[in-house]
């Protein structure tokens, strides 16, 4: 059995779901980014109660590991690691950008016209000003470009634009303004923890678990705390 608790608080849209195999048992979402810390634990408890199970029944906990909001990443990973430590459950980490790419594939899985011309999926997370966190995947979700921080300019994705590409995520509008008139698709698909569950199931089946003691968020770039005085 693969009963997974999936926690995604990496971006402004937080969600938590329970999944068993490919079946989604329950999903709770929140769009209040500043309240991710107060959202996570009550949402987990609500899902557990609705499913009529206990946390001990869960086989593993999956969490989006980043990139994303620094605070959101810490909230999600702390919640996941706390449960794993307490109950001796394995931890699964999935890159946020990979989860976003999965949401595109899930959305278009029956759209033959889109998929036949699609060669890459490029998620973009707004990182303020003209910067984004991004990566690129082929339609099998194999990594083409590893997650990285990028200052956008009109040539940022020129190597992908000659083929079918979908840009998605909160940073897509910045790029769309820089490269108008291209054949690229700019999608407003919103990922959630059900897409995390799809990727986590693959890791669970293959036994790819994270080291609980040393797991850290994937910030991509160094965290800068503006509240600290020099």
PLY file of the C-alpha trace (Angstrom):
ply
format ascii 1.0
element vertex 230
property float x
property float y
property float z
element edge 229
property int vertex1
property int vertex2
end_header
0.00 0.00 0.00
1.16 3.57 -0.67
-0.78 5.93 1.57
1.01 9.26 1.24
0.60 12.63 2.92
1.57 15.34 0.41
2.47 18.84 1.63
2.97 21.81 -0.72
3.57 25.23 0.84
6.33 26.34 -1.54
4.42 29.11 -3.35
1.53 31.49 -2.73
-0.93 28.64 -3.31
-0.61 26.07 -0.52
-2.27 22.67 -0.50
-2.16 19.35 1.31
-3.59 16.05 0.13
-3.84 12.40 1.03
-3.29 9.89 -1.73
-3.41 6.12 -1.95
-1.70 4.88 -5.07
-3.05 7.03 -7.89
-6.24 7.85 -5.99
-6.65 11.22 -4.25
-8.46 10.72 -0.95
-8.71 14.37 0.06
-7.37 17.82 -0.79
-7.36 21.12 1.13
-6.04 24.35 -0.41
-5.21 27.87 0.73
-4.33 31.02 -1.20
-3.32 33.07 1.87
0.45 32.97 1.52
1.17 34.75 4.81
-0.87 32.12 6.69
0.84 28.95 5.42
2.23 28.24 8.90
-1.22 28.35 10.51
-2.78 26.47 7.58
-0.59 23.37 7.42
-1.16 21.52 10.70
-4.95 22.05 10.94
-5.30 20.99 7.29
-3.34 17.80 7.93
-5.49 17.02 10.97
-8.69 17.69 9.02
-7.65 15.37 6.18
-6.71 12.61 8.60
-10.04 12.86 10.41
-12.05 12.96 7.18
-10.26 9.83 5.93
-10.89 8.00 9.19
-7.23 7.13 9.70
-4.34 8.16 11.95
-0.95 9.56 11.03
0.54 6.18 11.95
-1.32 4.66 8.98
0.57 6.82 6.49
3.43 5.11 4.65
5.45 8.22 3.76
5.30 12.03 3.73
6.08 13.99 0.58
6.85 17.71 0.42
7.80 20.24 -2.25
11.42 21.02 -1.43
11.84 24.21 -3.47
12.48 26.55 -5.02
9.79 28.91 -3.82
8.96 31.17 -0.90
11.68 30.89 1.74
9.15 30.92 4.58
6.79 28.57 2.77
9.56 26.05 2.13
10.56 26.02 5.78
6.94 25.59 6.86
6.40 22.61 4.58
9.66 20.83 5.31
9.41 21.41 9.06
5.89 19.94 9.09
6.97 16.93 7.04
10.15 16.25 9.02
8.35 16.62 12.34
5.88 13.88 11.41
8.62 11.68 9.96
10.78 12.00 13.08
7.88 11.34 15.46
6.49 8.33 13.62
9.62 6.99 11.90
8.18 7.46 8.43
10.22 8.00 5.24
10.46 11.46 3.68
10.08 12.18 -0.03
11.33 15.46 -1.52
10.08 16.67 -4.89
11.29 19.78 -6.68
8.57 22.45 -6.89
9.25 23.11 -10.57
8.85 19.42 -11.37
5.47 19.45 -9.63
4.46 22.47 -11.71
5.50 20.68 -14.88
3.41 17.67 -13.82
0.37 19.94 -13.51
0.77 20.88 -17.19
0.96 17.26 -18.30
-2.06 16.36 -16.17
-4.07 19.26 -17.57
-3.29 18.50 -21.21
-3.15 14.69 -21.02
-6.13 14.27 -23.36
-5.42 17.25 -25.62
-3.73 15.62 -28.60
-3.33 18.90 -30.48
-1.27 20.46 -27.70
0.78 17.38 -26.86
1.76 16.45 -30.42
3.71 19.70 -30.84
4.97 19.99 -27.28
8.66 19.31 -26.64
9.31 21.14 -23.37
7.63 22.53 -20.25
9.17 25.49 -18.49
7.79 26.50 -15.07
8.63 29.96 -13.75
8.23 31.13 -10.15
8.25 34.89 -9.61
11.31 35.84 -7.55
10.64 39.62 -7.58
11.76 42.30 -10.00
12.72 40.57 -13.28
14.06 37.42 -11.65
12.45 33.97 -11.67
13.21 30.47 -10.46
12.96 28.17 -13.44
13.87 24.85 -15.02
12.95 23.00 -18.22
11.58 19.49 -18.73
10.71 17.36 -21.72
7.27 15.77 -21.99
8.48 12.75 -20.03
9.48 15.17 -17.27
13.15 14.46 -17.79
15.20 17.47 -16.83
16.50 19.59 -19.71
17.69 22.52 -17.61
18.27 22.19 -13.88
16.50 24.54 -11.44
18.19 27.92 -11.28
17.56 31.61 -10.68
17.38 33.71 -13.82
17.17 37.42 -14.66
14.79 37.53 -17.60
15.64 39.16 -20.91
14.29 38.70 -24.46
16.83 35.93 -25.19
16.39 33.96 -21.96
14.66 30.97 -23.56
15.63 31.38 -27.21
16.86 27.78 -27.44
13.39 26.48 -26.49
11.27 28.82 -28.59
12.05 27.11 -31.88
10.04 24.10 -30.68
6.78 23.65 -28.83
7.11 25.00 -25.29
4.66 25.80 -22.50
5.54 28.38 -19.86
3.60 28.20 -16.61
3.71 29.62 -13.11
3.67 33.02 -11.43
6.65 34.31 -13.44
5.21 33.60 -16.88
3.66 37.06 -17.34
7.04 38.75 -16.99
8.44 36.59 -19.77
5.37 36.98 -21.98
5.84 40.75 -21.92
9.44 40.31 -23.12
8.75 37.90 -26.00
5.38 38.82 -27.53
4.30 37.19 -30.76
6.03 33.86 -30.22
4.42 30.47 -30.69
5.00 29.62 -27.04
1.98 28.81 -24.86
1.63 30.79 -21.63
-0.53 28.79 -19.27
-2.26 29.84 -16.04
-2.58 26.25 -14.79
-2.31 26.12 -11.00
-0.42 23.21 -9.49
-1.40 21.70 -6.16
-0.58 18.78 -3.88
-2.32 16.27 -6.16
0.44 16.88 -8.71
3.00 16.44 -5.94
1.31 13.12 -5.15
1.86 11.93 -8.74
5.60 12.58 -8.55
5.89 11.31 -4.96
4.32 7.97 -5.90
7.13 7.37 -8.40
9.73 8.00 -5.71
7.88 5.83 -3.22
7.68 2.87 -5.58
11.38 3.09 -6.37
12.41 3.64 -2.74
13.88 7.10 -3.33
13.70 8.62 0.13
15.47 11.68 1.51
17.94 11.68 4.38
15.78 12.93 7.21
18.63 14.43 9.25
20.24 16.38 6.42
17.33 17.36 4.18
17.12 21.10 3.52
14.97 23.31 1.29
16.24 23.97 -2.22
16.47 27.74 -2.11
18.40 27.95 -5.44
19.84 31.26 -4.30
21.01 32.34 -0.86
18.34 33.53 1.55
18.70 37.24 2.39
16.99 38.42 5.58
16.19 42.13 5.27
15.44 42.31 9.00
19.06 41.70 9.92
21.22 44.72 10.54
24.78 44.77 9.19
0 1
1 2
2 3
3 4
4 5
5 6
6 7
7 8
8 9
9 10
10 11
11 12
12 13
13 14
14 15
15 16
16 17
17 18
18 19
19 20
20 21
21 22
22 23
23 24
24 25
25 26
26 27
27 28
28 29
29 30
30 31
31 32
32 33
33 34
34 35
35 36
36 37
37 38
38 39
39 40
40 41
41 42
42 43
43 44
44 45
45 46
46 47
47 48
48 49
49 50
50 51
51 52
52 53
53 54
54 55
55 56
56 57
57 58
58 59
59 60
60 61
61 62
62 63
63 64
64 65
65 66
66 67
67 68
68 69
69 70
70 71
71 72
72 73
73 74
74 75
75 76
76 77
77 78
78 79
79 80
80 81
81 82
82 83
83 84
84 85
85 86
86 87
87 88
88 89
89 90
90 91
91 92
92 93
93 94
94 95
95 96
96 97
97 98
98 99
99 100
100 101
101 102
102 103
103 104
104 105
105 106
106 107
107 108
108 109
109 110
110 111
111 112
112 113
113 114
114 115
115 116
116 117
117 118
118 119
119 120
120 121
121 122
122 123
123 124
124 125
125 126
126 127
127 128
128 129
129 130
130 131
131 132
132 133
133 134
134 135
135 136
136 137
137 138
138 139
139 140
140 141
141 142
142 143
143 144
144 145
145 146
146 147
147 148
148 149
149 150
150 151
151 152
152 153
153 154
154 155
155 156
156 157
157 158
158 159
159 160
160 161
161 162
162 163
163 164
164 165
165 166
166 167
167 168
168 169
169 170
170 171
171 172
172 173
173 174
174 175
175 176
176 177
177 178
178 179
179 180
180 181
181 182
182 183
183 184
184 185
185 186
186 187
187 188
188 189
189 190
190 191
191 192
192 193
193 194
194 195
195 196
196 197
197 198
198 199
199 200
200 201
201 202
202 203
203 204
204 205
205 206
206 207
207 208
208 209
209 210
210 211
211 212
212 213
213 214
214 215
215 216
216 217
217 218
218 219
219 220
220 221
221 222
222 223
223 224
224 225
225 226
226 227
227 228
228 229
